[in-house]
Amino acid sequence: MNFIEAIVSDIQSNDSITIVTFDFDNTHLRMMSLDLNTPIVIGSKVKLGIKASSIALAKDLSGVMSI
């Protein structure tokens, strides 16, 4: 597992789904969570663990993506 340090730049919640946007080296990363138990606020510095088998990549994505 690899780790990177990023800053929380946006949080969107709808019912039980939360999408958190992180800024890392001028790149936006997004995480979708069904159960976000840890209190997190915009501007927080976080350490992200990245597991290669648990990510989806897209470039110039338009439309809907289903995972």
C-alpha positions as CSV (number, residue, x, y, z in Angstrom):
1,M,0.0,0.0,0.0
2,N,1.3,3.5,-0.9
3,F,0.6,6.6,1.1
4,I,0.3,10.3,0.1
5,E,-0.4,13.4,2.2
6,A,-3.2,15.6,0.8
7,I,-5.5,18.4,1.9
8,V,-9.3,18.1,2.1
9,S,-10.8,20.6,-0.4
10,D,-14.5,19.6,-0.6
11,I,-17.0,17.4,1.1
12,Q,-20.4,16.4,-0.4
13,S,-22.9,14.2,1.5
14,N,-26.2,12.8,0.4
15,D,-28.0,10.4,2.7
16,S,-25.3,7.8,3.6
17,I,-22.9,8.5,0.7
18,T,-20.1,11.0,1.2
19,I,-17.7,12.2,-1.5
20,V,-14.5,13.9,-0.3
21,T,-12.2,15.8,-2.7
22,F,-8.5,16.0,-1.8
23,D,-5.8,18.2,-3.3
24,F,-2.4,16.6,-3.9
25,D,0.3,18.2,-5.9
26,N,-2.3,20.3,-7.9
27,T,-4.3,17.2,-8.6
28,H,-7.8,16.5,-7.4
29,L,-8.5,13.1,-5.9
30,R,-12.0,11.9,-4.9
31,M,-13.0,9.3,-2.4
32,M,-16.5,7.9,-2.2
33,S,-17.5,6.5,1.2
34,L,-20.6,4.7,2.5
35,D,-19.6,5.1,6.2
36,L,-17.5,8.1,7.0
37,N,-17.1,7.7,10.8
38,T,-14.1,10.0,11.2
39,P,-14.9,13.7,11.6
40,I,-13.3,15.5,8.7
41,V,-13.3,19.2,7.7
42,I,-12.2,21.2,4.7
43,G,-8.6,22.3,5.0
44,S,-7.6,19.2,7.1
45,K,-4.2,17.6,6.2
46,V,-4.7,13.8,5.8
47,K,-2.7,10.8,4.9
48,L,-4.3,8.7,2.2
49,G,-3.6,5.0,1.8
50,I,-3.8,3.8,-1.8
51,K,-4.4,0.1,-2.6
52,A,-3.9,-0.6,-6.3
53,S,-6.8,-3.1,-6.4
54,S,-9.3,-0.6,-5.0
55,I,-9.1,2.4,-7.4
56,A,-10.8,3.6,-10.6
57,L,-9.1,6.0,-13.0
58,A,-10.7,8.3,-15.6
59,K,-9.3,11.0,-17.9
60,D,-11.6,13.6,-19.4
61,L,-14.6,11.8,-18.0
62,S,-18.0,13.0,-19.2
63,G,-21.3,11.4,-18.4
64,V,-22.0,8.8,-15.8
65,M,-19.6,6.2,-14.4
66,S,-20.8,3.1,-12.5
67,I,-18.4,1.1,-10.3
